[in-house]
Amino acid sequence: MSTTTELKPLLKRLKLGQMLNTLPERLALARRDQLDHAAFLQILLADEVSRRDQRHLEIQLQKVGFEDVCRLEDFDWTAGIKLDRKLLDAAFSLDFVSRHEHVLFVGPVGVGKSFLAQSLGYAAVRAGHSARFIRADDFMRMLAQARIDHSLEKTFRSFLAPDLLILDDFGLQRLTAQQSTDMYELIIARHRRSSLVITSNRGVDEWLGLFDDSILGNSALDRLANASYQIVIEGASYRERLSPHRRRN
C-alpha cells in the first residue's frame, strides 16, 4: 500500500483532502532534496495555507458584487486618459480605508472610472478589508423596495457593514426628495466610520444640484469633499477602441 493511499482517509478526516492534489509532487521533492520531516511538513502546511487563503479571497470577492474582476495592473494605460497618478497611487496604498476617508472618481463616460473603483475594491479585499459594490440606481431601488417590504432598517444596515462601499455611476439623474434623504443618511452614517468610493460622470461641484434639498446636500457633500481623494479623469472613451466598427477600420 502506498503512502498516499494510507494518508488519504486521515487527511480527509482532518479536512485536509486538498493536500492530496500536490502530495505526490511534494513527496518527490522531499526525496530529491532529502528534506527532514519538519521541512517536509512545513512545505505541506504552507501549501494548505496558500490554498485556504486563495479560497477565502475568492469567496470574499463573490460577496462584493463586482461586475468584473478588475485589477490595477490590467488597466489600459494606452487609452490616452489623464489623471493624477500620484493621487491614484496614494488611494491604492489603502491608507484611506484605515482613516475612514473616501475616494471619488469623476470624468466622462468610458474613461475607466468603474474599472478603477472596482480595482480599488479588489485591492482592499486582498488586503483583508470587507467591501461591497453596487450601482447608485440599484442602491436607491433596493431602499425603495425595502420600504415596501418593511425591511428598511436591515437593508440600510447592510450598506453600513462593509469597510468599503463602492457606489458606481452616481448622479445619472436628479435625486427625488426620498433619494436625497437616503443619500444624505448614507454619507452621514459612513462618514468617519468607514469609507466610500463613488464614481460619477458629473464633477463634484455639480453634485449639490442633484439633491432635492440643498441643505441636506450641503451637509452631506461638505463632509464627503473634505475627507476624500478626488481623482478627475480626462480623455475620450476607450470603449470605442473595442467596438467592431473601430477594429474594421
Protein Blocks (a to p, Z undefined) as FASTA:
>chain_A
ZZklmmmmmmmmnopmmmmmmmmmmmmmmmmnopafklmmmmmmmmmmmmmmmmmmmmmm
mmnopabdcdfklpcfknopacdfklmmmmmnommmmnopacddeddehilpmmmmmmmm
mmmmmnopacddddfklmmmmmmmmmmnopmmmmmmmmmmpmbdcdehihkaccdfklmm
mmmmmmmmmgokbccddddfbdfklmmmmpmblklmmmmmmmmmmmcccdddedddfklm
mpmklmmZZ
